[in-house]
Amino acid sequence: MKKQLVTHAAALVMLTLAALGSGYAQNNSNGCNNKLIAGNYGFTVQGTKLGGAGPTGPMVGVAMTQFDGKGNLSQIDTVTIDGNVVADWTHTRATGTYAVSADCTGTFTINFTDGRPTVVTNFVVAANGDEIDTVVISAGGDQGILATGSVGKRRFSKH
């Protein structure tokens, strides 16, 4: 009986240590860094343009953003403001930079070449890198743009 108790206790200790070790490995296995979001992501865009040049009003659009895994991005999009097309697939791709922190939060900046203001977005990486939840924190300073969050989904999953 005593030998069986010791055997069970030893087995319990080994299982506990194994579980702790596997939990630690899982926390580090997602590799929250720039490589995690390499690829093409489709985004929806929603917000309101309150002032600045051009039309004002509700803003909606879609974007395809390519993250290179090294901190650089490019984007093409179509955007309407109050029903007026202000950008479409024919304009030059925007470029920018991004950084993913170890806690899977990050920031990206988009520099447009067609006169639109620079956009800065904070994000959270979810679904092991297949999803990026965003909120625009700066869009043109005095342009009066308010943008809500959007969800970017990886176009072609790595899994």
N, C-alpha and C positions, 0 to 999 in steps of 0.2 A: 504494500500500500504506500509506504513512504517512498519507495523507488519510483512508483507510478506518479506520485505527486511531484517529485523533483523533475521527472521527465516532462510532465505537463507544464510546470512552471518554466522550464528551460525553453520549451516549444513556444510558450506565450511570449517570453522575452524576445526570442528570435523573430517571431511574427511581428511584434511591435517595432523592433528595430528595422525590419524590412519595410514595414508600412511607412515609417518615418522617412526612410531613405528614398522610397519611391515617390512620396509626396514632395520631397525636396527636388527630385529630378524633374517632376512634372512642372513645378513652378519655373524652372530654368529652361525647360525644353522648348518653350514657345519662342525664345530668342527675340524678345522685344527690342528690335533695332531697325535700321533702315531697310535691311534685306527682307524683313517680314512682309512688307507691303509692295514688293516688286511686282509689277504687272499693270494691266489695264483695269481701271475701275470706272463703272458707270455711276453718275451722280444725278440727282434731281436738284434743282435750285428753286428756292422760294424766298420771297422777301418783299420789301417795299422800297421804292426810290422816292425820297421825300423832296429832293431838290437837286441843284446842279444843272449842267447842260443836258439838253435832250428831254425826252418825255419823263413824266413822273407818274407814280402809281404802282399797282401790283406788278411784281416781277416774278416770272417763272421761266424755267429753262431746263435743259439737260446738258450734261458734259461727259466727255470721256477723258479721263486723266490717266497718263502713263507715268508710273513711278519706276525709276531705274534701279532701285535697290542700293544706290550710292548717295542719295540725298538730292537728286535732281528730278524734275518733273516736266512734262509738257501736257498741254490741254487744248482740246478743241471743244467748242460749245455752240449752242443755239439758245438765245435769250430774247424774251419779249418783255416789254414794259408797257403796261396798260394796253396790251394788244398790238403794240408796234414792235416789229422785229428790230432789235438793236445789234444783234450779232448772229451770224449763222455759220454753217460749216465751211463757207468759202474764205473766211478770213485766215490770216496767218496764225499758226499755233502759238498759244501763250507758253511761256516758260517760267520756271521758278525753282525753288528749293524746298526741302522738307527735312524734318528731323523727328525720329521716333525715339522716345526715352525708354529706359529700362522698365518703367511701369506701364508701358504701352499707351502713354499719352504722347501727343506731339503737336507740331505746328507746321503748316505749309504756307508759302507765299507765292502768289501767282502774279506775274508781270505781263500785262496784255500789250500787244503791239498795235492795237487799233484805236487807241485813245481812251479806252476804259481805264478807270483807276486800278491801282494795285490792290489786291485782296489778300488779307491775312486770315487764316483759319486755324482754330484749335481743333484737335480731334482726339478720339479714343479708338484704338484698334480693337476689334472684337472678332469672334468666330475664328480664332487662330490665324488672323490676317486676311480672311475672306471678306471682311466688312470693316468700313471706316465710318464712324458716326462723327459728324462735323458741326461746328457753329462758326459763322463768320464773326471775327472780333474787330476787324477794321476793313473798310471798303471805301477808299477815296477820301478819307478825312472829312472835308467840308462838302462832299457830294451828297450827303444826306441819305445814304443807303443803309437800310436795316435788312439784314438777312437772317432767316431762321436756319436751324440746323438741317442737315440732309444726311442721307445714308448712302455711302458708296459701296457698291458690291463688286467684288472681283469678277471680271468678265469670264475668265477661264481659270477655274480653281486649280491649285497645285495638287489637290488631293485626289 
